[in-house]
Amino acid sequence: MLKAPDTSEVNEAVARLAGRGIPVVTLVTDLPRSPRTAYVGIDNRAAGATAAYLITQWLGRRPGAVLVTLSRSFFRGEEEREMGFRSALRSMTPRRRVIDVTETDGLDATIRGLVREALATAPAVPAVYSIGGGNAAILDAFAAAGRPAPLLVAHDLDDDNIRLLRGGPLAAVLHHDLRLDMRRACQVIMSARNGLPDFAVAPSAIGVVTPFNIP
């Protein structure tokens, strides 16, 4: 079971495993150029489009740019979320500017600095789509720059995001059941080793979690 960047070295390693008859399941972010057995996780383009829809509905005609933060551009899952977001946002509000902050590695200190630099390029940034995490650091950067807290949409129900949801700064989290994903990944491996019948793996359901429906 593998969560890894979509690089030639990783794809070649997966090919060597497949050549030895070892099943490989990619989790959260896919390696479609590799002979992996299956991908288990959400449709990342659909997740990005969902974030664009939520932000568009909440912002309405309020002016300003949307900041999009990523940890690393070579994680295909993050790249697909960003592409889905841009495509959907362009169709709904074509004049709204998107500012990318990338190569943060999800590190708070890096995120704070890069977000502050990005804020200096735009007079109004009312919303953030956080693909790569570090959400407390994003909010810190807005506060340090003297900017009002943005409408923030993020991914995954980790402890920090649950705290931010309950406290109010985080508007919504796009969530999927990681336990179910792990169960499906195990089933794929068992099926590949003839321990279970073959079955199709569907994308995981994308849940929209707000402060009022935290699981």
N, C-alpha and C positions, 0 to 999 in steps of 0.2 A: 504494500500500500504506500503510495508515494504522493507527496505534495512537493513539487519541484518546478523551477523555472524552465521555460520552453527554449532550451539551448541545444545546439548540436551535440554537445558532450552528453547531456542527459538523454537525448533521444537515442544516441548510439549505445548508451549503457542499457536502455530498455530493450533495444534490438538484440543485444547480447543475451539478456535474460530470456527473451522470447525464444531465441535460438536454442536455449537449453531446456525449453519447455516449462519455464517458470512464469506463472501468470502475474501480470502487473496491473493493479487498479490505481488509477489516478484519482485523487480526492481534491475537491474544491476548485482546483485549477487543472486544466487538461493539457495533454501532450498529443494533439491530434495527428502530428506528423510521425509519431512513433507507433510500433505495433503493439501498443498496450491492449490489454484484454477488454477493459471497459473504463468509462469515466463515471464517477459517482459524485453528484453534487447538483447545484442549481444551474439553470440556464442563466449564465452570467449576463448575456445581452438583455434578457428580459428583466433581470434585476436592475440593471442600469436604467432601462426604460421606465421601470416602476418608480425609481428615484426621481427621474425627470418629471414624471406625471405628478408625483406628490408635491415637489417643489413648485411646479407651475401652478397647481391648484391653490397652494397656500400663498404664494407671492402675488398672484393675480397680475395687475398692471404695475406693481411696485417696480421702480427702475433699479438698475444695478446689475453687476456681474454675478456669476456663480463660480465659486472656487471648488475645484475638484482635486482631491489629494490622493496620491498613490504611493505605495511603498517602493515598488520596483516595476518598471515598464516591461520587463521580460517575464513576469508572471502573466500567463495568458488570461487567467480568470480576471485579473484586475484590468488588463487591456480590453477585454470584451465588455466588462461593466462600463468602462469609460466610453467605448464606442457606442454601446446601446444607449447610454445617457445622452451623448452628443446628438445622435440621430433622432431620438425622441424629442429632445429639447428643441432642435432645429425645426421640427415639424410643428411644434406647438407655439413656440415663441422665437421665431428665426432671428430676431434682432438682439436677443440676449447674449452677452459675451460670456465665454467660458475661459477661466484662467486655470491652467494646470500647474500643480505642484507635485513633482515626482522625485524619485530616487531618495526617499526619506528613510528607507529601511524600517519604517514604523517607530523610529527613535524620537522620544519627546523633544530632546534638545535640537535635533535637526529640523523637526517639524516646526517648532516655534520660530526658528530663524527664517526658514523658507516661507512660511506663511506671512510673517511680518514683511519680508521683501516683496511678496506678491501684493499685499495690501497697499504698499506704497505706489503701485502702478494703477490703482483704480480708486476713484473717490467714493464709490458705494459698492459694497459686497454684502448683500442681505442674506445670502444663503451659501451653504457648503454641502457638497456631497463627499463624504469621507469614505473612500474605498479602502485606504490602506491603514486605518486605525490612528491611534494617537489623538483621540478626540478631546481629552482634557487639555493637551498641549495646544490644540487648535484654538480652543476657547481662551486659553491664557494669552495667546498671540493677539487675538482680537482685543482683549482687555488691555494688554500692554501698549497697543497702538491707539488706544482711546476710542476704539470702535464699539458700537453696540453688538451684543451677542448675536450671531447669525442664526437663521433657521438652519438646523443641522440634521441631516439624514445620514445614517451610518449603517454598518453591517455588524452582525453577530452580538449575541447576548452574553458578553463576558461581564465580569464583576464591575469594571469601570463603566460600561455602558448602562448596566442596570442602575447604578448609582446616579448617572447623569440623566437617565429617563425619569427617575423618581424625583430628582432635584429640579427638573424643568428645562435645562439648557438643550437637551437632546429631544428633537421633535418626534423622530421615529427611527426604529431599527429594522432593517430587512434581515429576517432570521430564517434559518432552516434547521431542521432537527438533525444535529450531528450524530446523535445516537442511532437514529434510523439510517443515516448514511453509512456508519460503520457496520451496521448489521447487513446492509446491502452489499458492501464491499466484501465482507466475509462470505456471503452467499455466492458472490461472483467467483471468488477463489475456490470455494468448495465445488461449485458447478464445473469450473475449469478442470478440476481434478476428479471429476465424475462422482463427486459425493452428493450432488443434487442435480435434478433435471435442469436443462437449459432454460433461461428466462430472460426477458428483455428488461433492461434497466431504464426507467423513465427518469427525467429530471426531478429533483426534489422540489417540493412545494415551497414557494416563497411566501413567508408570513410577514405582515406589516404589524410591528409591535409598537404601541404608543404607551404613554404613562398609565393608561387606563386598562390595558389588557396584557400586562407582563405575566408570562407563564409562571 
